[in-house]
Amino acid sequence: MSGVVEPDLSVTVGPLALENPVLTASGTFGYGLEFEPFLKLDELAGFVTKGLSPRPREGNPPPRIVETPAGMLNTIGLQNIGVDAFIRDKLPRLREYDTAVIANVFGETEAEYVEVCSKLDQAEGVAAIELNVSCPNTEQGGMIFGNDAAALHAVTAACRKASRLPLIVKLSPNVTDIRVTARAAVEGGAEVLSLVNTFVGMQVDVERRRPVLKKVCGGLSGPAIRPLAVWMTWQVHEAVDVPLIGMGGISTAADALEFILAGASAVQVGTANFVHPDGSIRVLRELREWLKEHDVATLRELIGAGHSKAPA
């Protein structure tokens, strides 16, 4: 199509300037390097690593993943190589790519979160930190950090002090009112919010009369949760004044646009990566074509546009 002007897909997400709005979600894209045979990492705006802890973790025993109608349940158990090995073995190679490396961080205590954030703060090549707060606080009897506003505020504030890197907090949907925890994270120092993490669910093997997953329940992701995730994104956009990254069942440009119109400045593609390893790039290319077809010059004009009154 000669004469057609390429749309501007660049977005600003808090301190992050991204060439386009498509990232990949933590736990679905390894450490990025595993996907080198399937796509060009440089084509992505960035990706979020597997969750990093102070020390390596083996994760949960199998079975720990099961397909469900329109999605999947997982209880991987945050298996990872640990922050030190990530910095030593993965980051040097990742620095060769022109893409934002966002390190997902978790811990079982506030001190563990701080330890990982402090180490990443000194590492060259990390663009931002994303806190996974859907973890049990072992010092508080297993309470989930992200389900309690006071605990969420405290761990966010501690990590904000521990690192100069842009701080993203990934909100749990397993709360009564996500606007309450969103405000707590922002008041604690979060510059960006990503939402949502997985919903808690389970599947039962009716022949065995037992739960399918070894750990009984797991995190539900995929297209099944998209309407819920879009609604939560809409609510949080109206509740706080920080940029949002939306996620939950995105596999097409239309899916991504739902989140963007609801208020997200960028999106993360997750479960779709298990179906097509280049699923994130497919979303990006479709998005570019959609903007051309609808004569939209810049993606930025669509962010939160669903909240404004459209002409009849």
VENDA-V199853 format. One record per residue. N is the residue number from 1. RES is the residue in one letter. PHI is phi in whole degrees, -180 to 180 (none if undefined). PSI is psi in whole degrees, 0 to 359 (none if undefined). D_LAST is the distance of its C-alpha to the last C-alpha in Angstrom with 2 decimals. Layout:
BEGIN
N,RES,PHI,PSI,D_LAST / N,RES,PHI,PSI,D_LAST
END
This chain:
BEGIN
1,M,none,92,31.36 / 2,S,-68,143,33.04 / 3,G,87,351,31.19 / 4,V,-78,126,28.50 / 5,V,-81,131,28.33 / 6,E,-67,131,28.86 / 7,P,-69,153,26.12 / 8,D,-90,111,27.35 / 9,L,-96,1,27.52 / 10,S,-68,145,29.59 / 11,V,-140,156,28.74 / 12,T,-113,122,30.56 / 13,V,-118,90,31.23 / 14,G,61,232,33.20 / 15,P,-76,353,36.47 / 16,L,-92,126,35.82 / 17,A,-103,114,34.67 / 18,L,-113,144,33.75 / 19,E,-71,336,33.41 / 20,N,-155,171,30.73 / 21,P,-92,9,29.11 / 22,V,-103,117,31.15 / 23,L,-117,171,34.15 / 24,T,-111,150,36.23 / 25,A,-87,149,36.87 / 26,S,-59,139,40.23 / 27,G,85,354,42.54 / 28,T,-118,359,40.96 / 29,F,-138,19,42.19 / 30,G,54,226,45.74 / 31,Y,-107,22,46.81 / 32,G,87,315,44.97 / 33,L,-66,332,48.17 / 34,E,-64,340,48.26 / 35,F,-99,6,45.28 / 36,E,-55,323,46.92 / 37,P,-70,346,47.83 / 38,F,-109,343,44.26 / 39,L,-162,170,42.12 / 40,K,-94,114,42.40 / 41,L,-58,329,41.98 / 42,D,-65,339,41.15 / 43,E,-75,336,37.93 / 44,L,-78,150,36.60 / 45,A,-65,326,35.32 / 46,G,171,181,37.79 / 47,F,-148,159,38.94 / 48,V,-108,130,40.05 / 49,T,-71,165,43.64 / 50,K,-55,151,45.10 / 51,G,-58,135,45.78 / 52,L,-110,133,48.88 / 53,S,-118,170,51.49 / 54,P,-59,323,54.71 / 55,R,-131,160,56.80 / 56,P,-59,150,56.27 / 57,R,-131,141,55.10 / 58,E,-84,340,55.86 / 59,G,84,188,52.99 / 60,N,-86,158,53.15 / 61,P,-72,153,55.34 / 62,P,-78,163,53.86 / 63,P,-73,138,52.14 / 64,R,-133,13,49.31 / 65,I,-151,140,46.39 / 66,V,-150,139,45.05 / 67,E,-77,142,42.20 / 68,T,-127,166,39.87 / 69,P,-57,122,37.14 / 70,A,62,32,34.24 / 71,G,170,202,36.14 / 72,M,-155,154,39.50 / 73,L,-110,138,41.61 / 74,N,-138,147,43.88 / 75,T,-139,58,46.59 / 76,I,-60,326,48.06 / 77,G,86,24,49.33 / 78,L,59,39,48.35 / 79,Q,-58,132,51.11 / 80,N,-164,168,51.56 / 81,I,-86,353,54.27 / 82,G,91,152,54.11 / 83,V,-65,324,53.02 / 84,D,-65,316,56.37 / 85,A,-67,325,56.43 / 86,F,-62,313,52.84 / 87,I,-65,320,53.71 / 88,R,-76,316,56.98 / 89,D,-103,332,56.11 / 90,K,-101,315,52.38 / 91,L,-58,318,51.21 / 92,P,-56,321,53.64 / 93,R,-75,324,52.21 / 94,L,-68,332,48.59 / 95,R,-66,346,49.17 / 96,E,-75,346,49.65 / 97,Y,-104,147,45.93 / 98,D,-91,71,43.12 / 99,T,-149,150,40.90 / 100,A,-79,123,40.28 / 101,V,-97,111,42.57 / 102,I,-105,121,41.24 / 103,A,-92,120,43.98 / 104,N,-83,136,43.14 / 105,V,-128,140,45.61 / 106,F,-148,167,46.84 / 107,G,-164,169,49.88 / 108,E,-99,353,51.52 / 109,T,-141,161,52.30 / 110,E,-58,321,50.80 / 111,A,-62,325,53.79 / 112,E,-68,319,53.02 / 113,Y,-58,313,49.50 / 114,V,-63,319,51.04 / 115,E,-60,314,53.75 / 116,V,-68,316,51.38 / 117,C,-62,321,49.07 / 118,S,-63,318,52.15 / 119,K,-68,319,53.45 / 120,L,-67,329,50.16 / 121,D,-61,331,49.96 / 122,Q,-93,358,53.18 / 123,A,-93,136,52.17 / 124,E,-81,130,51.17 / 125,G,109,1,48.06 / 126,V,-95,125,45.86 / 127,A,-85,328,42.44 / 128,A,-166,168,41.37 / 129,I,-116,137,42.26 / 130,E,-116,122,40.14 / 131,L,-87,124,41.59 / 132,N,-91,104,41.63 / 133,V,-99,12,41.95 / 134,S,-89,45,41.92 / 135,C,-124,149,45.71 / 136,P,-75,134,48.34 / 137,N,-87,102,50.09 / 138,T,-66,338,53.69 / 139,E,-77,344,54.90 / 140,Q,-118,35,52.76 / 141,G,71,24,53.72 / 142,G,91,6,51.08 / 143,M,-60,137,48.04 / 144,I,-76,127,45.05 / 145,F,-52,311,44.25 / 146,G,-76,352,40.49 / 147,N,-95,355,40.49 / 148,D,-125,119,42.10 / 149,A,-60,320,40.42 / 150,A,-66,316,43.79 / 151,A,-66,321,45.22 / 152,L,-65,316,42.14 / 153,H,-59,316,42.27 / 154,A,-65,313,45.99 / 155,V,-70,325,45.93 / 156,T,-65,314,43.05 / 157,A,-62,321,44.96 / 158,A,-65,318,48.16 / 159,C,-71,328,46.64 / 160,R,-62,321,44.99 / 161,K,-72,333,48.49 / 162,A,-83,346,50.02 / 163,S,-147,147,48.00 / 164,R,-91,353,46.47 / 165,L,-69,152,44.12 / 166,P,-54,137,40.35 / 167,L,-114,119,39.91 / 168,I,-110,136,37.28 / 169,V,-113,126,37.40 / 170,K,-93,112,36.31 / 171,L,-80,143,35.11 / 172,S,-84,139,36.29 / 173,P,-85,354,33.83 / 174,N,-87,57,36.73 / 175,V,-136,164,36.16 / 176,T,-70,317,34.88 / 177,D,-142,107,32.28 / 178,I,-67,340,31.67 / 179,R,-66,329,30.36 / 180,V,-67,312,33.93 / 181,T,-72,329,35.59 / 182,A,-61,314,33.01 / 183,R,-64,321,33.89 / 184,A,-63,319,37.57 / 185,A,-66,318,37.46 / 186,V,-66,317,35.79 / 187,E,-65,334,38.27 / 188,G,-80,349,41.02 / 189,G,121,5,40.11 / 190,A,-66,132,37.65 / 191,E,-94,340,35.77 / 192,V,-144,147,33.48 / 193,L,-117,137,32.60 / 194,S,-114,140,32.41 / 195,L,-160,139,31.15 / 196,V,-124,162,32.05 / 197,N,-75,184,35.62 / 198,T,-74,155,36.63 / 199,F,-88,145,36.51 / 200,V,-76,131,39.93 / 201,G,-155,176,40.76 / 202,M,-150,162,43.71 / 203,Q,-133,139,44.81 / 204,V,-112,132,47.94 / 205,D,-81,108,50.31 / 206,V,-72,337,51.06 / 207,E,-75,317,54.24 / 208,R,-83,342,55.70 / 209,R,61,40,54.14 / 210,R,-141,156,53.43 / 211,P,-59,144,50.50 / 212,V,-69,317,49.81 / 213,L,-81,140,49.63 / 214,K,-57,322,52.88 / 215,K,-91,14,51.25 / 216,V,76,299,49.55 / 217,C,-115,165,46.00 / 218,G,-155,186,43.93 / 219,G,-95,123,40.59 / 220,L,-87,129,37.81 / 221,S,-136,178,35.59 / 222,G,103,182,33.57 / 223,P,-54,333,30.38 / 224,A,-59,330,31.18 / 225,I,-96,355,30.32 / 226,R,-57,311,27.12 / 227,P,-58,324,24.65 / 228,L,-67,317,26.96 / 229,A,-68,321,27.27 / 230,V,-64,317,23.55 / 231,W,-62,319,23.15 / 232,M,-68,323,26.12 / 233,T,-62,316,24.82 / 234,W,-57,312,21.60 / 235,Q,-64,315,23.89 / 236,V,-68,325,26.33 / 237,H,-59,324,23.83 / 238,E,-84,346,22.96 / 239,A,-96,330,26.67 / 240,V,-133,160,28.48 / 241,D,-113,56,28.22 / 242,V,-132,158,29.82 / 243,P,-65,151,28.63 / 244,L,-121,149,28.24 / 245,I,-117,119,29.39 / 246,G,-96,148,27.83 / 247,M,-158,156,29.80 / 248,G,137,91,30.25 / 249,G,77,28,30.25 / 250,I,-87,121,28.84 / 251,S,-137,355,30.07 / 252,T,-137,168,27.28 / 253,A,-62,321,24.85 / 254,A,-61,321,21.95 / 255,D,-61,313,23.92 / 256,A,-62,319,24.40 / 257,L,-66,330,20.77 / 258,E,-58,314,19.96 / 259,F,-67,319,22.41 / 260,I,-65,315,21.33 / 261,L,-65,331,17.67 / 262,A,-78,347,19.21 / 263,G,132,359,21.36 / 264,A,-81,138,24.34 / 265,S,-86,339,25.73 / 266,A,-151,171,27.91 / 267,V,-135,159,28.80 / 268,Q,-119,133,32.08 / 269,V,-98,128,32.95 / 270,G,-121,273,35.62 / 271,T,-58,329,36.55 / 272,A,-59,335,35.34 / 273,N,-66,337,38.34 / 274,F,-78,335,40.65 / 275,V,-84,311,39.15 / 276,H,-131,116,39.02 / 277,P,-57,336,40.93 / 278,D,-102,24,38.63 / 279,G,-56,322,35.47 / 280,S,-65,320,34.22 / 281,I,-69,325,34.68 / 282,R,-62,317,32.85 / 283,V,-62,316,29.79 / 284,L,-61,313,30.14 / 285,R,-66,320,30.54 / 286,E,-63,321,27.60 / 287,L,-64,318,25.45 / 288,R,-62,317,26.69 / 289,E,-67,323,25.93 / 290,W,-62,317,22.37 / 291,L,-63,321,21.73 / 292,K,-63,311,23.40 / 293,E,-63,329,21.50 / 294,H,-101,12,18.09 / 295,D,54,44,19.50 / 296,V,-101,118,19.38 / 297,A,-75,321,22.33 / 298,T,-136,139,23.05 / 299,L,-63,329,22.56 / 300,R,-58,331,22.62 / 301,E,-71,347,19.12 / 302,L,-93,346,17.92 / 303,I,-65,116,20.15 / 304,G,74,7,18.40 / 305,A,-64,337,14.95 / 306,G,-65,342,13.82 / 307,H,-84,342,14.59 / 308,S,-89,151,12.23 / 309,K,-74,122,8.82 / 310,A,-86,151,6.38 / 311,P,-64,146,3.78 / 312,A,-68,none,0.00
END
